[in-house]
């Protein structure tokens, strides 16, 4: 199953790919590069299924390159390292998230913000070069983009943290919504939202979950430890929470109004968008002016911060709630994901089911 001997080039690989906008995934034979001096090759054990995988395979963001092998929440075990690799050795557990390259010399890269490098290379479906993701038997990446995996962090439940985890952790840190005693709202209790609640609680923050679905209250409070729960279309509930929050992490990628959320913020409060609805938000100026409020955005995090997040998750026993699936179930999983029929992340058992 693992990589072929390094003397063979290109290295044969097996994966699951979408061939067209139907998004249907099926087995594909392809190849990966030889292990360069600074490269790490690893056998893929688990790969999370991100909502962006679904958007990408169906070309909903209008940038698809086929055949496309998705997957950017990848964990595995190192099988080979290049001669200059210092970070990891054969047999180590590692992860790869949403990036596998950047220029390494611009201001963004110099400040450990590779995700904003103009030459950032995405783990799959990159616009400038051909990259294939983690729905495959093995990966090879430059050691800089390899995350060292803590011994006590489960591989399967930890995999989604490489995208979902860093996507919510980075804005908490950058926008200063990580101080004990603060009150932060989380909009949407899905793959990102449930992880956001766990990180905020571990940071000592008071958490309110804001959802359209009243049935999620029990889950939010009893299972995830949120302090409060608001039904976003219940005007009485929303009114009762006006000007009560220091910040809000909005994880929702469906069309939804921002003005009621801005109303929940205290003066100087921050609404941070990490979800990406295809339809533009409506954003009047007055709710921002009255209270000096901020609407910001955030995209994943840099490699240094991703490692910090993974280490923090290991220390505080934070994993995603997952449903482990065989790879031949992926098309059904995608259909269910489109209907939000998963709690909260599918993870593919790659090593045991991709043969």
Secondary structure, DSSP 8 states (H G I E B T S, - for coil): -----TTSSSEEEEEEEE-STT--EEEEEEEE----TTEEEEEEEEEEE-HHHHHHHTTTTS---SSB-----EEEEEEEE-TT--S--TT-EEEE-SEEE--SSSHHHHTT-GGG-TT-EESSS-SSS----SSBSEEEEEGGG-EE--TTS-HHHHHGGGTHHHHHHHHHHHTT--STT-EEEEE--SHHHHHHHHHHHHTT-EEEEEES-GGGHHIIIIIT--SEEEETT-HHHHHHTTT-EEEEEE---S---SHHHHHHEEEEEEEEE-S--SS-----SHHHHTTT-EEEE-----HHHHHHHHHHHHHTT----EEEE-GGGHHHHHHHHHTT-SSSEEEEEHHHH--
